Amino acid sequence: MQTMTVIEAYGLAWRLRRSFFISHLVFNLLLTAFVAPFMAGVMRLVLALSGQPALSDFDIAYFVFSPVGFVALLLVLGLFLTLYVLNAAFMMAIALRNKTTGEHGFADGFVSVLPRVPAIVQFAVFFTLRVMAILLPFVTVSGGLFWVFLTSYDINYYLQNKPPEFLIVGSVIVCLLAFAAVLLLRHLLSWALALPMVIFANMSPQNSFGASKAAMLGRRMSLLKKILTWGIGSGIALAVLFGAFGLVADRVLEAFGSDLRVLAKVLLVFASGWALLNLAATSLTTGALAVLLIDKAGWPDRKVRAPSTTALRRVRLSIGIAALVGFVSGGLALIDFARMKVPDQVEVIAHRGAAGVRPENTMASIEKAIEDGADWVEIDVQETGDGQVIVIHDSDFMKIGGDPVKVWDATMQDVARIDIGSWFDPVYADQRAPLLSEVLLAAKGHAGVLIELKYYGHDVMLEQRVSDIVTATGMDAHVMSMSLKYPAVQKMKAIRPDWPSGLLSSASAGRIWQLEADFVAVNKASATPRLVREMRKAGKKLYVWTVNEPLEMSHMLSMGVDGLITDEPAMARNVISQRHELTTPERAVLALANKIGVALDTKEYRDESP
């Protein structure tokens, strides 16, 4: 049987474009109205099983590798996979009915596919298990190699300097993972017909993989060629389309980028155009892939009947409810967003000083942050081998000074000889890792100091020493402390109940506002309007890191965060000043622009980790 070419698949997708577009649109409405809340419910269940109100950073990793966490991971992966295949399945059903009867409508996909959703969910779970069984050995070996050979120094050193052992072990890991990818691809091609068999041939999910493998014998390469052709063609077409759109947008933004008010109006037009273009383009490319797969399946012979009046009523009712729920929830979200006000005092927190324009965690950086009007200077502290508390982020001096000595082994003599400024600019060759006391005295009377306690397993009495130094410098009323480790936050709070102590969170899950912390500093990707609301209800502050782009800053402020942790305190001050003149809708448009990836400043930073 002769199969379709990629061009023919696109031709059919174009002829069915209206049905595909509506199906794609309705699918996204359903996703917003029903599936997203369901995923939130799954996360709440996961947290209930963990016994904690929230999971953060390392806790998440440990939980995932626990028996309960692993089951939860499978459930979440299965759900994501189900969502991915449902959209294509709807389009397959539309194309199949068009092939069989010459008729088509977007309701065909829902009428044909929705009754098979339980089987599709089972298919997604079995598929996830099979993929993990293939990848797990390679990932385990790669992780072992990394642990044995690439943990002698801080990871930031390896990423920045790429020493020979990093390149060698990295190459081996890449080869292992590449082999795993090839092996996985071979299996994926063998399973290409499994989903159509489950949906359109009523085959059980368990049997579909074996049946698909048998049907694909001798046909894998032809499908691979078509998928590669489809992928390359779609990628080029989308790149050209969005590239042209982006080029026009960039030219316009260059003209108005310095004025946030004018920029907001311009961005509203471009954001609307981008959303419509994206929906149309992805419905066409996804539709073409769906046609290729159903064609490879031989257009299953199961009789495709026209949807009954009752079925159509049910589909339309479901879509109507989804649209209503989506409209109401979206409207409430917009109203809620419009009511949000920027706090009277948004705190500017200089990340390791003004690290965008000076070498991080140096006196030069600290002094520049104070000069730029930072409310707080954020620094990292550790203990040296001779019991001093110095300001440094990594576990060693390799990244910033080219010296492998560990901080906990170093003496102040070592610290005095290691140049930590020349990597940034030879002008700063005189910079050395400062003592905590030096930073506190420099900031006294000008800015507060946010002290992050760094733990690499060699601390002796870090919390007490920090407390004593702060008291000795007379800065008790002008410091805050935070840590990635929740027990450390609790310990610091016990030692100094008068200090605000917070949790630094790279990733979080659950009711993080219920933790015993005065504030939480989260990755900007984790900040949401709901998190802002809950933190305020709990009487706690929310800081976000590391925010270094004007539109990104404006977006975070529109959500109502209490502080920006940034390498660019001067930029933050400028954005805050301009925002005072903007209306709420104008601020909302700037936030939307940031959400879709528009940026006014594309400067690259060496390290944006907390």
Secondary structure, 3 states (H helix, E strand, C coil): CCCCCHHHHHHHHHHCHHHHHHHHHHHHHHHHHHHHHHHHHHHHHHHHHHCCCEEECHHHHHHHCCHHHHHHHHHHHHHHHHHHHHHHHHHHHHHHHHHHHCCCCHHHHHHHHHHHHHHHHHHHHHHHHHHHHHHHHHHHHHHHHHHHHCCCCCHHHHHHHCCHHHHHHHHHHHHHHHHHHHHHHHHHHHCCCHHHHHHHCCCCHHHHHHHHHHHCCCCHHHHHHHHHHHHHHHHHHHHHHHHHHHHHHHHHHHHHCCCHHHHHHHHHHHHHHHHHHHHHHHHHHHHHHHHHHHHHCCCCCCCCCCCCHHHHHHHHHHHHHHHHHHHHHHHHHHHHHHHCCCCCCCEEEEECCCCCCCCCCCHHHHHHHHHCCCCEEEEEEEECCCCCEEECCCCEEHHHHCEEEECCCCCHHHHHHCCCCCCCCHHHCCCCCCEHHHHHHHHCCCCEEEEEECCCCCCCCHHHHHHHHHHHCCCHHHEEEEECCHHHHHHHHHHCCCCCEEEEECCEEECHHHCCCCEEEEEHHHCCHHHHHHHHHCCCEEEEECCCCHHHHHHHHHHCCCEEEECCHHHHHHHHHHHCCCCHHHHHHHHHHHHCCCCCCCCCCCCCCC
